[in-house]
């Protein structure tokens, strides 16, 4: 193969010894050997000469070669050439027409040279082969050389020790390694960029003769270490015509474009699936931290090895972010493929972090554009991290690529999604930035919704808590403890309330109500009802009359119906007058007895109108306890309400005689599920001597 061949093979073959079998090339040429004396007479005649000229040795020996083998018109020319060789000692090579025994003329390729014996007598050795056979061998050799050198398929030939003997230009181009870097070296020394050592596989092919065809290899060759290349390789053993093992050859077809097209198609499907998954998984609740965590978990490890979601503190409080100086972020979520120092370098969720104006995340939120650093340097890490210690952790963790995209919703930048790669060797590219921006945009809408919801929820909760009363520190003959718990993150604030109102003659009015509905409207309606109930109670009206007036008041309010329980406790008589407006019955715990539900007339909810209310008087003596509550305490979708009411009674019985504040907390702990869907008002009263 011209300059790409190695001379090592020739040296190796020269030391193989006389016992080495023939290569077979001379057999293909069918070379004949003839020796003439100084007179031109045949003195040696080989069997191949018999095949070439048609004469047996017996017929040829002693004959003048010119008379025997050429036509008369060519004899003088032959004799002249013979004389030149014998006189000058120079070789002569060329084609000459000879006469076959059958009379036909054949063109024969000759190489003639003078020989001397031990006495100094000259002889002529003629090596001859049919010119057509020589032409075929030359043509085949030329075709083989051209085929190898001009083939678009990379080819290499190895000796039995798996050292390179020859490589073609295509292989040099495909691998980026020149012939000089390969020739004479073993495959183990050359193919160091492969993930696995190919020497064992090649040795197996060499020993067994079992070819390996179309083996797919993905690697990063020295000429292009940043990108994957795909090759289809085949290994096969080389043997001569006699079956002697000459070495091994392998071919390499570059299928990188096909591999990349398939990879891009797969990547496109994965990205579409990721976007579809984002639509289903991100924003499953209206909780800000949950939404951020869903986004971070979504992109790890598909897009990044570590992801962080940071929101501008100003966005959380409805303020316009400053465009100068440091930026203040609240970290919401961090996700990582594995426990890594890089994750520790990120700001812990829930905390505030201040980033200087030269930091990349600050640039991202102020420009509203992605910041892409395909290959990070130490200086880049200083601008990614908040401080030098975090930058050192990023470097120690092997961060080599960085991407930040803004969280933008409805024209406002809320924060940023920070992505880094450590184990994934591929750098972030423009396609990654586009995908991350799409995911961030979808998540930003959910974050904005959660932000708006939480702002409204805080406003409603603030309104509701401001409307709830402070229980008087002293109530004649009565100890009272109250609790209000808003609904969980997936629901809005409701209209539950409680009240304890001192009345004339040392009496106390106890009220618990539930305005159906949610949000600020429910809280506002609750405030109106609580104020009205307090006003009616202070008029010293009977419980049924108070509910009657509240029912009449609700007829003009555009709100859903309301349930309520009104109790008037008289410490001098040791009794309670109770009246229900569609509300759950109270629980009574008497001294020496288990808690039970009072069987009272239920009545109609406030706002129905036209239904009379009926009061019931119940003894309530020192040591007795009474629990008023709203349905959010005992109603769930997973358990029957009867079972929940039994749990309430058991809890009250178990907490008999305990501090009422502790009793309220314990009941809520037992009955209130995390993230309950409805708010709860609870009031527990104990009669005192």
Secondary structure as the mmCIF struct_conf table of DSSP 4:
data_model
#
loop_
_struct_conf.conf_type_id
_struct_conf.id
_struct_conf.beg_label_comp_id
_struct_conf.beg_label_asym_id
_struct_conf.beg_label_seq_id
_struct_conf.end_label_comp_id
_struct_conf.end_label_asym_id
_struct_conf.end_label_seq_id
HELX_RH_3T_P HELX_RH_3T_P1 UNK A 2 UNK A 4
STRN STRN1 UNK A 5 UNK A 5
BEND BEND1 UNK A 7 UNK A 7
HELX_RH_AL_P HELX_RH_AL_P1 UNK A 8 UNK A 14
TURN_TY1_P TURN_TY1_P1 UNK A 15 UNK A 15
BEND BEND2 UNK A 16 UNK A 16
TURN_TY1_P TURN_TY1_P2 UNK A 18 UNK A 19
BEND BEND3 UNK A 20 UNK A 20
HELX_LH_PP_P HELX_LH_PP_P1 UNK A 21 UNK A 22
BEND BEND4 UNK A 24 UNK A 24
HELX_RH_AL_P HELX_RH_AL_P2 UNK A 25 UNK A 29
TURN_TY1_P TURN_TY1_P3 UNK A 30 UNK A 30
STRN STRN2 UNK A 32 UNK A 36
TURN_TY1_P TURN_TY1_P4 UNK A 38 UNK A 39
BEND BEND5 UNK A 40 UNK A 40
STRN STRN3 UNK A 41 UNK A 41
STRN STRN4 UNK A 42 UNK A 45
HELX_RH_AL_P HELX_RH_AL_P3 UNK A 47 UNK A 53
BEND BEND6 UNK A 54 UNK A 54
HELX_RH_AL_P HELX_RH_AL_P4 UNK A 57 UNK A 60
TURN_TY1_P TURN_TY1_P5 UNK A 61 UNK A 62
BEND BEND7 UNK A 63 UNK A 63
STRN STRN5 UNK A 64 UNK A 64
HELX_RH_AL_P HELX_RH_AL_P5 UNK A 65 UNK A 69
BEND BEND8 UNK A 70 UNK A 70
HELX_RH_AL_P HELX_RH_AL_P6 UNK A 72 UNK A 88
STRN STRN6 UNK A 92 UNK A 99
TURN_TY1_P TURN_TY1_P6 UNK A 101 UNK A 102
BEND BEND9 UNK A 103 UNK A 103
STRN STRN7 UNK A 105 UNK A 116
TURN_TY1_P TURN_TY1_P7 UNK A 118 UNK A 119
STRN STRN8 UNK A 122 UNK A 130
HELX_RH_AL_P HELX_RH_AL_P7 UNK A 131 UNK A 150
BEND BEND10 UNK A 152 UNK A 153
STRN STRN9 UNK A 154 UNK A 158
TURN_TY1_P TURN_TY1_P8 UNK A 160 UNK A 161
BEND BEND11 UNK A 162 UNK A 162
STRN STRN10 UNK A 163 UNK A 163
STRN STRN11 UNK A 164 UNK A 167
HELX_RH_AL_P HELX_RH_AL_P8 UNK A 169 UNK A 175
BEND BEND12 UNK A 176 UNK A 176
HELX_RH_3T_P HELX_RH_3T_P2 UNK A 179 UNK A 181
TURN_TY1_P TURN_TY1_P9 UNK A 182 UNK A 182
STRN STRN12 UNK A 183 UNK A 183
TURN_TY1_P TURN_TY1_P10 UNK A 184 UNK A 184
BEND BEND13 UNK A 185 UNK A 185
STRN STRN13 UNK A 186 UNK A 186
HELX_RH_AL_P HELX_RH_AL_P9 UNK A 187 UNK A 190
TURN_TY1_P TURN_TY1_P11 UNK A 192 UNK A 193
BEND BEND14 UNK A 194 UNK A 196
TURN_TY1_P TURN_TY1_P12 UNK A 198 UNK A 198
HELX_RH_AL_P HELX_RH_AL_P10 UNK A 199 UNK A 208
STRN STRN14 UNK A 212 UNK A 219
HELX_RH_3T_P HELX_RH_3T_P3 UNK A 222 UNK A 224
TURN_TY1_P TURN_TY1_P13 UNK A 225 UNK A 226
BEND BEND15 UNK A 227 UNK A 227
STRN STRN15 UNK A 229 UNK A 239
TURN_TY1_P TURN_TY1_P14 UNK A 241 UNK A 242
STRN STRN16 UNK A 245 UNK A 254
HELX_RH_AL_P HELX_RH_AL_P11 UNK A 256 UNK A 281
TURN_TY1_P TURN_TY1_P15 UNK A 282 UNK A 283
BEND BEND16 UNK A 284 UNK A 286
HELX_RH_AL_P HELX_RH_AL_P12 UNK A 288 UNK A 299
STRN STRN17 UNK A 300 UNK A 300
TURN_TY1_P TURN_TY1_P16 UNK A 301 UNK A 303
STRN STRN18 UNK A 304 UNK A 304
BEND BEND17 UNK A 305 UNK A 305
STRN STRN19 UNK A 306 UNK A 312
HELX_RH_AL_P HELX_RH_AL_P13 UNK A 313 UNK A 316
TURN_TY1_P TURN_TY1_P17 UNK A 317 UNK A 318
HELX_LH_PP_P HELX_LH_PP_P2 UNK A 320 UNK A 322
BEND BEND18 UNK A 323 UNK A 325
STRN STRN20 UNK A 327 UNK A 336
BEND BEND19 UNK A 337 UNK A 338
HELX_RH_AL_P HELX_RH_AL_P14 UNK A 341 UNK A 345
BEND BEND20 UNK A 346 UNK A 346
HELX_LH_PP_P HELX_LH_PP_P3 UNK A 347 UNK A 348
TURN_TY1_P TURN_TY1_P18 UNK A 349 UNK A 350
STRN STRN21 UNK A 352 UNK A 355
TURN_TY1_P TURN_TY1_P19 UNK A 357 UNK A 358
BEND BEND21 UNK A 359 UNK A 359
HELX_RH_AL_P HELX_RH_AL_P15 UNK A 360 UNK A 367
TURN_TY1_P TURN_TY1_P20 UNK A 368 UNK A 368
BEND BEND22 UNK A 369 UNK A 369
STRN STRN22 UNK A 371 UNK A 373
BEND BEND23 UNK A 374 UNK A 375
HELX_RH_AL_P HELX_RH_AL_P16 UNK A 378 UNK A 384
BEND BEND24 UNK A 385 UNK A 387
HELX_RH_AL_P HELX_RH_AL_P17 UNK A 388 UNK A 396
TURN_TY1_P TURN_TY1_P21 UNK A 397 UNK A 398
STRN STRN23 UNK A 401 UNK A 409
TURN_TY1_P TURN_TY1_P22 UNK A 410 UNK A 411
STRN STRN24 UNK A 412 UNK A 421
BEND BEND25 UNK A 422 UNK A 423
BEND BEND26 UNK A 426 UNK A 426
HELX_LH_PP_P HELX_LH_PP_P4 UNK A 427 UNK A 428
HELX_RH_AL_P HELX_RH_AL_P18 UNK A 430 UNK A 467
BEND BEND27 UNK A 468 UNK A 468
HELX_LH_PP_P HELX_LH_PP_P5 UNK A 469 UNK A 472
BEND BEND28 UNK A 473 UNK A 473
STRN STRN25 UNK A 475 UNK A 475
TURN_TY1_P TURN_TY1_P23 UNK A 476 UNK A 477
STRN STRN26 UNK A 478 UNK A 485
TURN_TY1_P TURN_TY1_P24 UNK A 489 UNK A 490
BEND BEND29 UNK A 491 UNK A 491
STRN STRN27 UNK A 495 UNK A 502
HELX_RH_3T_P HELX_RH_3T_P4 UNK A 504 UNK A 506
STRN STRN28 UNK A 508 UNK A 515
BEND BEND30 UNK A 516 UNK A 517
BEND BEND31 UNK A 519 UNK A 519
HELX_RH_AL_P HELX_RH_AL_P19 UNK A 520 UNK A 538
TURN_TY1_P TURN_TY1_P25 UNK A 539 UNK A 540
HELX_RH_AL_P HELX_RH_AL_P20 UNK A 543 UNK A 554
TURN_TY1_P TURN_TY1_P26 UNK A 555 UNK A 556
BEND BEND32 UNK A 557 UNK A 557
BEND BEND33 UNK A 559 UNK A 559
STRN STRN29 UNK A 562 UNK A 570
TURN_TY1_P TURN_TY1_P27 UNK A 571 UNK A 574
STRN STRN30 UNK A 575 UNK A 581
STRN STRN31 UNK A 582 UNK A 582
HELX_LH_PP_P HELX_LH_PP_P6 UNK A 583 UNK A 586
STRN STRN32 UNK A 587 UNK A 589
TURN_TY1_P TURN_TY1_P28 UNK A 591 UNK A 592
BEND BEND34 UNK A 593 UNK A 593
STRN STRN33 UNK A 596 UNK A 597
STRN STRN34 UNK A 606 UNK A 606
TURN_TY1_P TURN_TY1_P29 UNK A 607 UNK A 607
BEND BEND35 UNK A 608 UNK A 608
BEND BEND36 UNK A 610 UNK A 610
STRN STRN35 UNK A 615 UNK A 619
TURN_TY1_P TURN_TY1_P30 UNK A 622 UNK A 623
STRN STRN36 UNK A 625 UNK A 629
HELX_RH_3T_P HELX_RH_3T_P5 UNK A 631 UNK A 633
TURN_TY1_P TURN_TY1_P31 UNK A 634 UNK A 634
BEND BEND37 UNK A 637 UNK A 639
HELX_RH_AL_P HELX_RH_AL_P21 UNK A 641 UNK A 654
TURN_TY1_P TURN_TY1_P32 UNK A 655 UNK A 657
BEND BEND38 UNK A 658 UNK A 658
HELX_RH_AL_P HELX_RH_AL_P22 UNK A 660 UNK A 671
TURN_TY1_P TURN_TY1_P33 UNK A 674 UNK A 675
BEND BEND39 UNK A 677 UNK A 678
STRN STRN37 UNK A 680 UNK A 687
#
